[in-house]
Amino acid sequence: MNDFYNHNIIVDYNNNNNNNVDGNNIGNNVDVDVTDEERYQKQYLECLYFDEYNDTEVMCRIDSIYNLLKDNNEIKKYCDKIQQLVPMLSLIPNIEDKAPNAFIFLFSYDYFEYFHLCLIDLIKTGTITQENDEKIMQKIENTYRK
């Protein structure tokens, strides 16, 4: 999976997580001239090993990551929950397995900072910690239950 995803990138665009990948406090290294959205875009692309956005390449990379992780029970749970809570996914016709579409949501602005921690867990230990599992599930549920 290291070929598809760089888990060594610090993802902190919301400034919710001021820790590096080893859990050490890095303080507030936020560039005030860069918006959270710009920081998200930069960190998102860096994690996927891209310097600039190309829709085809990004979607191909996310699809490759999905294919590596689609049998993981936690990943299935996240995709199932997103499918339940995101009305537009139910509108996609003629697709029996909507999980790949739900998986893409985990890379969106709302979830990526949390999902990145889950991917780090999977890369390093093969399982998602209970703490990170609870964080992403809470974020999924809170985002669509407003």
Long-range contacts (C-beta under 8 A, 24 or more apart in sequence): 1-65, 1-68, 1-69, 1-122, 1-123, 2-123, 4-48, 4-49, 4-61, 4-64, 4-65, 4-68, 5-47, 5-48, 5-49, 5-65, 5-119, 5-123, 6-46, 6-47, 6-48, 6-49, 7-47, 7-116, 7-119, 7-120, 7-123, 7-124, 9-43, 9-46, 9-47, 9-116, 10-43, 11-43, 11-47, 11-112, 11-113, 11-116, 11-117, 12-39, 12-43, 12-113, 13-37, 13-39, 13-40, 13-43, 13-109, 13-112, 13-113, 14-40, 14-113, 16-113, 17-113, 17-117, 21-120, 37-109, 40-109, 40-112, 40-113, 43-112, 44-107, 44-112, 47-116, 59-104, 62-103, 62-104, 62-107, 63-100, 65-119, 66-99, 66-100, 66-103, 69-103, 69-122, 70-99, 70-100, 70-103, 72-122, 74-118, 74-127, 74-128, 74-133, 75-103, 77-137, 78-102, 78-103, 78-106, 78-115, 78-136, 78-137, 78-140, 79-103, 79-106, 81-137, 81-140, 81-141, 82-106, 82-140, 85-140, 85-141, 85-143, 85-144, 85-145, 86-144, 106-136, 110-139, 110-143, 111-136, 111-139, 111-140, 111-143, 114-139
